[in-house]
Amino acid sequence: MHPQLPGTRLAAVLITVATALLSLTGCGGGSTSGNPLPADADGTVLIALTDADGDFLRYAVDIVSLSLEKANGSRVETLPATGRLDFAGYQELTELFTATQVPAGTYVAGSITLDYANADLQVEADGAPVPAIAVGRDGKALARYTLRIQLASDRPLIVRAGVPAMLSIDFDLDASHEVDITRNPPIVTAAPFLVAELEPVAEKDLRVRGSLEAVDTEASAYTIQLRPWHLRPGIPFGSTTVYTANNTEFEIDGASYTGAAGLTALAVLPADTPTVAFGTFTTADRRYEASVVLAGSSVPGQGLDAVLGSVTARVGDILTVRGATLLSTSGMISYRDTVTVLVGDNTSVRRRPGLDLDASAISVGQRVEVLGTIDSRPAMPATVLDATSGRVRLLVTHIAGIVSSSSPGQLNIGLAKIERRPPDIFDFSGTGTSPVVDADPADYEVATSSLPLNGITTGDAVQLFGFVQPFGAAPQDFNALTVVDLRARGARLALDWWPAGTTAPFLVLDPGGLVPDLDNPSLGKRHAVVIGGVPIDLLSLPAAPTLVPPATGRTRYAILQDRSVTLYPDFASLTTALGERLNGSTRTLGLWADGAWDGDRNEFIARILGVHLSTD
């Protein structure tokens, strides 16, 4: 992690509170009705998690408790058991974590306890993973850490029988850590920072994993016992329902189906068959709807070993996959920065269950999930996954950079990141129809087809979601499905006054805006806005920028102080609270914001903003 730049952004624990209406009544396709169960006096807490861009390659810790609290002080625990989570593994999706019955009522706060005793933290240094040690601000190794979250006074979490509600809690890894990579091993100083809102994370797919419990073909749905990571049979994290539609795509034991045919094939599988679904939680209907369902041996680690990562080089049928999560059929999960993958003519390649391709579709830069057999012979120089008779799924790939030129149907960009990794770790040899037209990260050609570009032009930062052009077929180098104009969103501002802090962090502090004091002698190493992976040093600006709220839209504002986070409904409430807390003795350690950068006005439009204070 470069010390002067913001590192990992948001890792979120999404808490969704819903009633028992989400449960099915039938089983094995034999339900007499698609109607849900009657509501009772309790609700079901569904907890999911997600993560976003960053320099933590792995952040695996145990969550031992996650509780909700009513105004009268009564608490309810939502976790049936300790769960080990790798927050860095959920950068592009949200995952349903648990489903727990809770009493109806009004909840005004919550708390989360993380156990770092066996944490596995790996940070990026010079493009390579390095194990790190987590310590507290006192320099001592972290053990258990409990953080309380106080919801905004006008936004409590209300759970009623028959009326689902939801609460999203974002664990901001950047705001929670200072990383010193000059130490050996690197030291991660942690002060976990979470913010919350009463809506789910809408920008990402929601993944639901667990063992099959029942299928209701009349309701076009099935129920599972939640197992949010690759758990073998053990304590389930509750039961939930997955609804399907006519266009839901299924892959079951390697075979593809669509709609009702897929649900019928699912219904004949034995109970406890592993399943994975990708979809969305619709707030209108308060139910989870799947767009893709995997089951049986199509689930990674079930019958075949699996590797998830990005292709950084290809020579013939030999792929180099970096940033790899390795999952064996024995249930072992490990992180390997580099895995060699073997493919061939008999490798099944799909972009989605019903779209069959061949191995030429796999090119450098592509994010992949590979099912095969791990060759772990001691004589092997590196981890090898043999997928010559296996399967490869092409996953949506995320790139970012600065536009160098634009024309109808195409953007040329200078690549800043591929899946949050620097482009210089990728070897683009062989990607073009000839060596002279191999993909060039300094002039990367993106096919945008008829996608709206909304005035994006030379010098603008963009983020693109899509698929890499097949190997040996460039140019163009990348086929975009989505173009994100980072002028409107996607910027990240980070400031710190680490480690001493400052009692006077702002030149201006009022509801009209925050202006940080960049001449403060306590200013730390982080003072930048990052747009599309490209930093702007705030000290290079003619004046300190003003942080302002957006004119419309959802916002999240919070203050972390003494292991307690307080949420505020609007910018005015946040600035008022800061004015009251900054009493001459309370010190500010850091400030982080997500939103949009307006260079012409020297303003940062902050949709998410957190401030870290300390009195110790």
N, C-alpha and C positions, 0 to 999 in steps of 0.2 A: 504494500500500500504506500503510495507517495504521501509523505506526511503533510504536504501543503494542500492536498486535495481532499474533498469529501470522499469517503469510501463507500461502504455498503449502505444502501438506502433502507427501504422498508421491509421488515419481515413482519407479517401480520398474523395474529391469531383471531380468526373471525368467529365470534360467538353468535350463533343464531338461535333464538329462543322461539320454539313453535309448540303447538299443542299436540295431543295425541291424534289429531286429525291426519297426521302424516303416516299413520300406521295402516297397513292393509288388514282386512279381515280374513282373506282367503289364503289358500296354500296350494302349491302344485298345480296351478291353473284351474283349480276347482272352486274358486270363489263364486258364490251365487249372485254377487253384486259388486260393482266397482265402488260402492259408497264406503267412506272411511268410518272408522269407529266413532261412537259418540264421544263428545268431549267430557272430561271429568274435571276435578278441582285442581289438577296438576297440569303443568306444561312440560314439554320436552326440550331440553337445552341441546342444540346441535353446535358443536364447536369445530371450526375449521381453521386452517392456517395457510399463509402464503408468504412470499418473500419477493424482493425485487433486486435491481441491479446492485452489484457490489464486488468488493475485493476479498470478502470472505469466501473461500472456495468450499469450506465445510464449517458448519456451526451446529454441532450435534450436542444437545444438552438434554437432561431429563426434566420433564415437568411433573412435579410431584403433587401439585394442588392447583386448582383453579376454582375459586369460590365466588358466589354472588352474595350481596349483603343488602338487607332492607333498611329502611330509615330507623327502625327500632333496634338495630344492631344484630338481628338474627341473621344467621348465615346458612348457606346451603352449598355443599361441595358438588361439583359437576363432573369430576373425574372418578371413574371406578377403580383406576389403578394408575401407577406411574407410566408415563409415556415418553419415549425417547424420540426427539425431533431433530432433524437437520434443517434448520431454518434456511440455509443457503440452497437447499434443494427444491425450494418452492418459489422460484423467482418469476415464473410465468403462469402460475395457477394457484388456486385456493384448494385446500383439501378439507373435507369433512372429517372432523377429529373424534367427536363423541356425541352421543344422544342420551341425555339423562333427564329423568322426570324431576321437576322442581315444583314447589308449591306456587300457586298463583299469588300475585301481589306486585308491589312496586319495589324495584331494586334500584338503589341509588349509588352503589359502589361494588367493587369486586377486588380480588387480590389473586396474584399468581406467584407461585413458588418454583424457582428454578434450582436444580441441583447440578453444580459444576464439578462434583467430585470425580466423575469419570468423563468429563467433557472432551470432545474431539474437535479442536478448533484448528483450522488451517487457513493461513492468509497467503496472498499472492505477493511474491517478491521477485522482481526481474522476470516475470512471466511463469514462475514455478511455484508450486505449493510448498509451504514451510509450516510445520506444526508450531502452534503457539500456546502459551500458558495464560490462563485468565487469572487476574488478581483484582482485588478491590482498590479503592482509592488510598487505603492504608498500606498498599504494597503486599499484603498477605494473600495467599492463594484463596480463591473463592471456594466456598462450600455451598451452603444453601442461601438463596437470596429471595426474599419476599418483597414484592412491590404492591402497594395499594393503589387502586384507581378510583378516583372520585368523579362520577359523571357530572356533566353540566347540570346546574340547578333546575333548568327548565326542560331537561331531556332525560328523565329517568327511564329505566327499562321497565315497561309494564307488561306483566304476564297475566293473561286472562284465559280462562277455560274456553276453548273454541276460537280464540283470536290469536294467531301466531304473531310473534314479535321477533326482532333480531338486534344483535349488538355486535359491531365489528371492532376488534381491538388490534391495533397495528403496533408490532414490536419493531421499533426503528433501530436497526443495528448500527447505523452510522452515528446517530445521536447517543447511542448507548456505550460507545467504545472509543478509546484512544489506543492506537496501535503503534508500537515502537519496534520497527523491523531492524533497527541498528543493534538490538540485543540478540543474543544467541542462547536459547531460542527467543523468538519475538515475544514481547509482553503485550497482552491485551488487557488494558485497564477498563473494567466493566462497571457501568452504572445503568442497568436496564431502564429504558424509556419507552413507555407505551402510551398511545392515544386511542380514543374510541369514538364511535358514532353509531347511530341507530339504523344503519343500512349495511347491506353486504358489500363486498368488493365486487363491483359490477364489471370491471374491465377485464376480468380473467375468468377462464373456465373454472368450474368447481369440480374437483375429482372426488369420487366416492368409491372406497375400496372395502371389500369384506366378503364373507362367505355366504353363499346363496342359502336363503331360508325358505322362501316360498315364491311362487309365481302366480299372478292373477291375470290370466289372458283377457278376461272381460274388462278389467280396469286398465289394461295395457301397462302393467306395472309388475314389479317384483320387490321383495323385501330381502334385506341382508342383515347379517350381524356385522357391525362395523369393526374393521381392523384397519386403522388408518395408515399403517405401514406394513411391512412384509412380515407380519406376525404369523407364526404357526398357531394351531389351535390352542386357545387359552382363554383368558378373560376377554369377552367381547366388550366393545365400547358402546353398546346399545344397539338398538334395531332401528332401521330407517327404510323408507320406501323410495324406489327409483321409478319414475314414470317414463314411458317411452312413447314414440309417435310413429306415424307411417314412414317418416324419413329417417328414423333412428337407424344407424348402421351398427351391425353386430359382427364381431369376429369371435368364433367359438371353436376352440381346438384347431385353429388355422383356417377354418371355412368361413366364408362371408355370407351374410344375410342382411335383409332390410326389413324394417317394420315388423309386422305380425309374424312373419316367417322366423325372424330372429327370436322373438319371444317364445314361439312354439318350440324352437330348438333348445332354448334355455330351460323350458319347463321339463324336459326329459332328463336333464342332468341331475345327478344325485345331490342331496343336501350337502352343504359345506363346500361345494365347488367354489373356488376363488373367482371373484369378479372384480372388474374395474370399470367405472363409468365416468365419462366426461360430459359436462353439460352446464346448466345454469339453474339457480334458485330464483324462481319468478316471484316477485313481491306481490303481484296482483293475486295470484292463485295460492301463494304460500306453499309451493311444492317444488321438488327437485325434478327437472326434466333432462333426460340424457340425450345427447346427440350421437355419442359413440359408446358402445358397450363391448368390453372384452371379457372372455370367460374361459375357464379350463386352462389348457396349455398355452393359450394366447396371452395369459397374464404373465408378465416377467417373473422369472424364478420358479414357475410352475411347470416342471417337465423339461425346461431348458434354462440354462444360465442366461444372464442378461447383462448388457453394458449400455449405459446412457451417457452420451457426451457429444462432442463436436469433432468432425473429421478435420484434422489439421494437415494431412498429407495423404496422397494415394500414389502407389506405384503398382501398376497392373491391377491385380485383385487383392492387394495388401493395403489395408487402411490403417492409418494412425489416428486413434481417437484419444483426445485429451480432455481433462476435466471429467474423468469417467467415474461414475458410480457403478460398482460391480456387485451384482446380486447373483448368488449361486443357488442351486436347487436345494442346498442344505439349509438355506435360510440365512446364511452369512451375508452381511452387507458391509462393503468396504469402499474406500475411496482410493483410486489409482489415477494419478495425473495422466499416465500414458498407458494405453492398452492397444495391442496389435490385433486387428480383426481381419480374418480371412473370409472372402466371399468368392462366389463362383457362379457358373451357369445355373446351378440348382438352388441358388439363394432366392427365396421369395422376397420381393421388394414391393412395399405398398406405401402410399402416402396417406391413405385411409382404407378401411376394410374392403371397399368395393373397387379400388383403383389399383390394378396390378401393373407394375413396371418391371424393369430388369436392373441388373447391377450397375449399368452405366448411369443410372439416375443418381448414384451416390457420388458427390463431388466434394471438393475441399470447401470447408466452411459450413457444410450441412450439419445440422443437429440431428442425431439418430438415436434410435433405440434398437439394439441388436440382440436377437435371441439365438443362442447356439450352445457350444460346449466349451468350457474353460479347459485349456491345456495347461495343467499345473505341474508338469514334469520338472523335477529339479534342474535338469540340464537346460531348460528353456531360459534364455537370457532375459525375457520380459514376460509379462502376463499376455497370453494369447487366447483369443476367443475364436473358435472355429465355427463360422456360420456358412460354410460351403453348402450345407444342407439345412440351414436355418432360415431365419426371417429377419428382415430389416424394415423398420418403420421410419419413414422420413417425417420429422417433426418440424413444426413451424420454427423458422430461424429468425433471430432478431439481429439487425445490424444498425449501426448509427455512424454518422459522419457529417461532413460539411459539403454542401453542393458546390461543385466546380463549374458545372454547366447544366443547362436544361433544354430540352427540345420536346416536341410532341411525342408522348409515349416513352420518354427516357429521361432519367436523371443520372448524371455522372457525379460521383462523390469521392472525396478523400476519406477512406475508411478510418474511423476512430476506434470502433469496437465491433467484434463479432461475438455474440453471446457473452458480452462483458469481458472478453479477453482481447489483448492487443493484437492487431493484425500481423505483427512481425513473428508470431509463433506459428503462422500458417504458411505452408509451402504450396504455392499455386501452380507449380510445375505440372503440365499435362492437362490443365483445365480448359485450354483453348483448342481450336481446330488445328492450330500450329503453334510452335513456341512463341512466335512474335505476337500472338494475340492471347496468350495466357492472361488470366485475370490479374489486374494490376491494382493493388490496394490504394495507390495514390490517385488512380483514375478508374474507379470501380463503376461498371456500367450496369444500371438497374433498369429493367423493363417495367414501366408503370402502366402500360396499356391505356385503358380509358379512366384510370383512377383520377379523381379530382386532385389537383396540386395546389389550388387555392392561393395562387400567386407566389409559390415557393420559387426562389431564384438564387443566383450565384451568391455564395457567402452564408446562406441560411443553414442552420443545423436541422437535420432530419433523423427520424428513426423509422426503419422499415421492417415490416414483418412479411415473410414469404419463404421461398424455396430457392436454393442454389441451382443454377443451370446444370444439366447433366454433365458428367465428366467428359472432357474433350469436345464440348459443344459450344463453348464461349467463343466470341461474344454473342449476346449480352451475358453478363455474369450472374445476374440474380433476377428472379421473377417476383415482384412485389405483389402482395395481396392487400396490404395496408400501408399508407404513407402517413406518418405522424409529423405534423408541423410543430416543431419544438419552440416556435415563437409563441404559440398559444398555451402549451403545457410541456412538461418534461424537463424543466430546469430545476437545479438543486443548488441552494445557497447554504454554505456552512461557514461558521465563525467559531473560534474558541479563544478563551482566555485561560488556557491550561498551562501549568497546573494550579497556579495560585488563585486565579479568578480575579474579578474586579468588582468594586462596589459602584462604579460609574460606567456602565457599558454603552450608554446611549447619549447622543447629542440631543436627540428629540425623542420624546416618549409621550404620544397622545393618540387619540382615536383616529387621527388623520394619517398616522404613519410612524414607523420606527426608523431612526437614523443611527446606525452604530458609530461609535467613536473609533475610527481606524488608527488614530494616533495614540491610543491608549498604550502605555508601555507594557501592559500585561497581555497584549494581543499575542495569541499563540501562532502555531504553524498553519492553521487552516483559516483561509480568508479568500474564498473563491466562489464563483458561480460556475457550475459545470452544465453545459448544454450539449447533448448528444455525445458525451464523453470528452468534449473539448473544454478545458478550463479557461476562465477569465479571472485573473488575479484582481481582487478588489482594490489592492493597493496601486494598480496601474490606472485606475479610473481617475478622472479629474476631480471627483468629489465622492464622498461616501454615498452609497445608494440609499434610497428610501424604500422600506418594506411597507406595502399597502395591501389592504384586502381587495378581493375581486368585487366587481359590481354586482354579480349574480353568481349563483351556484353554491354547491356544498363546500363547507370549510371544516377544518379540524384544528383547534388551537389548544395548547396544553402547557402547563408548567410542572416540571419535575423538581421536587425539593424534599430531601431527607426521606428517600424511599417511598415517596407518595406522589402520584400524578393527579393533578386537578384539571378537569376539562372545562372549557369555556365556550358558550354558544356563539360568540361573535368576537370580532377584533376589538371592539370597544371594551368588552368585558375583560379580555386578555390584558390590554394596556392599562386598564384601571387596576387590575390585580397586581401587575408588575410594579406600578407606581407605589402601591401600598407595601409590597414586600421588599422593594429596594429601599431600605430604611437607613442606609449608611453602614450597616454591618453585614447584611446579606450579600454574598458574592455571586456573580454570574460566571459560570464556567463555560457555557456554550449556547449557541443558537443555530437551529436548523430549519430550513423552509423548503417546501416543494411548491412549484407553481410555474410562472412564466417570467421571462426577462425582457424588459423593454429598454433596450440600450439607448434609444433616442431620448427617453425621459429619465434615464438613470434610475429606473424603478424596478423592483421585484414584486410581482403580484403574487402574494402568498396565500395559497389555498390550504396548505398545511404548515403550521408553524409550532415549534416547540422550543422552550427556553429551560435551561438547566441551572438551577440556583442551589446554593449551599450555605448552610449556617455553621458548619463544623470547621 
